[in-house]
Amino acid sequence: MYIIAGLGNPGTQYSDTRHNAGFMTIDMISREFGIKMNRIKYKAVIGEGTIGGQGVVLAKPQTYMNLSGLSILDLVSAYKIEPSKLIVIYDDVDLNLGVVRIRPSGSAGTHNGMRSIIYQLQTEDFPRVRLGIGPAPEGEDLAGFVLSPFSEEEIPVILEACKRAVKGVEAIVTRGIQEAMSRYNG
């Protein structure tokens, strides 16, 4: 059993923002594998299904980004999984727009949602899929940047990155993190 959590903020005012790239990817995984996101439990919208014969729980925490760890801790505890079976998908300003980076563990960097998860789980040792949303333009407030929508020119780039992330998550679940990293990082 894997928990695959995409980070974002609930509410229509945030739906197309850079900070919701994790939610966007979970929506793609849901469609790709026919997993209905139709329950609210553990402070998240969740759906249960399979990817490549492996049981998975898709989750979109509803705690707002900076408190994502509250929902993730509830999910990990309820499903009794090891952190190595948690995959977190999130936006990253430290990667150029469209870059996908898969890692088996690591620090939170500048990401408050990841800080919350690491604090709640008391470990950095869980797989993550980072989606590059590009650095904030010179002089622009970081919070304003991540809560801004993608431009018309950026939308195809981020959607392609989300598609690669879906394939990367499938590879993690079916073939392992090393295979996913070698095929989908870049």
C-alpha positions as CSV (number, residue, x, y, z in Angstrom):
1,M,0.0,0.0,0.0
2,Y,1.3,3.5,-1.0
3,I,-0.1,6.9,0.0
4,I,0.4,9.3,-2.8
5,A,-0.2,12.9,-1.6
6,G,-0.2,16.0,-3.8
7,L,0.2,19.3,-1.9
8,G,-1.9,22.3,-2.6
9,N,-4.5,24.7,-1.1
10,P,-8.2,24.0,-1.1
11,G,-10.7,26.4,-2.7
12,T,-11.4,27.6,-6.2
13,Q,-9.3,30.8,-5.7
14,Y,-6.2,28.6,-5.6
15,S,-7.1,25.9,-8.1
16,D,-4.8,27.1,-11.0
17,T,-2.0,28.5,-8.9
18,R,1.6,27.4,-8.9
19,H,1.3,26.1,-5.4
20,N,-1.3,23.6,-6.5
21,A,0.9,21.7,-8.9
22,G,0.7,18.7,-6.5
23,F,-3.1,18.8,-6.6
24,M,-3.0,19.0,-10.4
25,T,-0.8,15.9,-10.6
26,I,-3.1,13.9,-8.2
27,D,-6.1,14.8,-10.5
28,M,-4.1,13.4,-13.5
29,I,-3.3,10.2,-11.6
30,S,-6.9,9.9,-10.6
31,R,-8.0,10.1,-14.2
32,E,-5.2,7.9,-15.6
33,F,-5.9,5.0,-13.2
34,G,-9.7,5.5,-12.7
35,I,-9.4,6.3,-9.0
36,K,-12.3,8.3,-7.8
37,M,-11.4,11.1,-5.4
38,N,-14.7,11.0,-3.5
39,R,-14.1,10.8,0.2
40,I,-13.1,13.3,2.8
41,K,-11.1,11.6,5.5
42,Y,-8.0,12.4,7.5
43,K,-8.2,16.1,6.7
44,A,-7.9,15.2,3.0
45,V,-9.9,14.4,-0.1
46,I,-8.9,10.8,-0.8
47,G,-9.5,8.0,-3.3
48,E,-8.4,4.4,-3.0
49,G,-7.5,2.2,-6.0
50,T,-4.6,0.4,-7.6
51,I,-1.6,1.3,-9.8
52,G,0.1,-1.7,-11.5
53,G,-1.5,-4.1,-9.0
54,Q,-0.4,-2.1,-6.0
55,G,-2.9,-0.7,-3.6
56,V,-2.7,3.1,-3.4
57,V,-4.5,6.0,-1.6
58,L,-4.5,9.3,-3.4
59,A,-4.7,12.3,-1.1
60,K,-5.2,16.0,-1.5
61,P,-4.7,17.5,2.1
62,Q,-7.3,20.1,2.9
63,T,-5.4,21.8,5.7
64,Y,-3.8,24.4,3.5
65,M,-0.2,24.1,2.4
66,N,1.6,25.2,5.5
67,L,-0.2,22.6,7.7
68,S,0.0,19.7,5.2
69,G,1.8,17.5,7.8
70,L,-1.3,17.3,10.0
71,S,-3.2,15.5,7.2
72,I,-0.2,13.4,6.1
73,L,0.4,12.2,9.7
74,D,-3.2,11.2,10.0
75,L,-3.0,9.2,6.7
76,V,0.3,7.5,7.5
77,S,-1.0,6.5,11.0
78,A,-4.4,5.3,9.8
79,Y,-3.1,3.2,6.9
80,K,-0.1,2.0,9.1
81,I,2.5,2.5,6.3
82,E,6.2,3.1,6.6
83,P,7.4,6.6,5.4
84,S,9.1,4.8,2.4
85,K,5.6,4.1,1.1
86,L,4.5,7.7,1.2
87,I,5.1,9.7,-2.0
88,V,4.7,13.5,-1.8
89,I,4.2,15.6,-4.9
90,Y,4.8,19.3,-4.7
91,D,5.8,22.5,-6.4
92,D,9.4,23.8,-6.1
93,V,10.6,27.3,-6.8
94,D,14.2,26.1,-6.7
95,L,13.6,24.2,-10.0
96,N,13.0,25.8,-13.4
97,L,9.5,25.6,-14.8
98,G,8.7,22.1,-16.0
99,V,11.6,20.3,-14.4
100,V,10.7,17.1,-12.6
101,R,12.9,15.8,-9.8
102,I,12.3,12.5,-8.0
103,R,14.2,11.8,-4.8
104,P,14.0,9.1,-2.1
105,S,14.5,11.6,0.7
106,G,15.8,15.1,1.5
107,S,15.2,18.3,3.3
108,A,12.2,20.6,3.0
109,G,14.3,23.3,1.3
110,T,12.2,26.5,1.2
111,H,8.8,24.6,1.1
112,N,6.6,25.2,4.1
113,G,4.3,22.2,3.2
114,M,7.3,19.9,3.3
115,R,8.6,21.4,6.5
116,S,5.2,20.6,8.1
117,I,5.3,17.0,6.9
118,I,8.9,16.5,8.0
119,Y,8.1,18.0,11.4
120,Q,4.9,15.8,11.9
121,L,6.5,12.6,10.7
122,Q,9.9,13.3,12.3
123,T,11.7,12.0,9.3
124,E,12.9,13.2,5.9
125,D,13.1,9.7,4.6
126,F,10.1,9.4,2.2
127,P,10.0,9.7,-1.6
128,R,9.1,13.0,-3.2
129,V,8.3,14.3,-6.7
130,R,9.2,17.9,-7.1
131,L,7.7,19.9,-9.9
132,G,9.6,23.0,-11.0
133,I,7.6,26.2,-11.1
134,G,10.6,28.4,-11.7
135,P,12.1,31.0,-9.5
136,A,10.1,34.1,-8.5
137,P,10.9,37.0,-10.8
138,E,13.5,39.5,-9.4
139,G,11.9,41.6,-6.7
140,E,8.6,39.6,-6.6
141,D,7.3,38.4,-3.2
142,L,7.7,34.6,-3.0
143,A,4.2,34.1,-1.4
144,G,2.6,36.2,-4.1
145,F,4.5,34.3,-6.8
146,V,3.5,30.7,-5.6
147,L,-0.1,31.8,-5.2
148,S,-0.3,33.3,-8.7
149,P,-1.7,31.4,-11.7
150,F,0.5,30.1,-14.5
151,S,0.6,32.3,-17.5
152,E,-0.9,31.1,-20.8
153,E,2.6,30.2,-22.1
154,E,3.5,28.3,-18.9
155,I,0.4,26.1,-18.8
156,P,1.5,23.6,-21.5
157,V,4.9,23.3,-19.8
158,I,3.6,22.6,-16.3
159,L,1.0,20.2,-17.7
160,E,3.7,18.2,-19.5
161,A,5.7,18.1,-16.2
162,C,2.7,16.8,-14.3
163,K,2.3,14.1,-17.0
164,R,5.9,13.1,-16.4
165,A,5.3,13.1,-12.7
166,V,2.4,10.7,-13.2
167,K,4.7,8.3,-15.0
168,G,7.3,8.8,-12.3
169,V,4.9,7.9,-9.6
170,E,3.7,4.9,-11.5
171,A,7.4,3.8,-11.8
172,I,8.0,4.3,-8.1
173,V,5.0,2.1,-7.2
174,T,5.7,-0.6,-9.8
175,R,9.5,-0.6,-10.3
176,G,11.0,1.3,-7.4
177,I,12.5,4.7,-6.7
178,Q,15.8,4.1,-8.5
179,E,14.1,3.2,-11.8
180,A,11.8,6.2,-11.5
181,M,14.8,8.5,-10.9
182,S,16.7,7.2,-13.8
183,R,13.8,7.5,-16.2
184,Y,12.0,10.7,-15.2
185,N,14.4,13.1,-13.6
186,G,15.4,16.0,-15.7
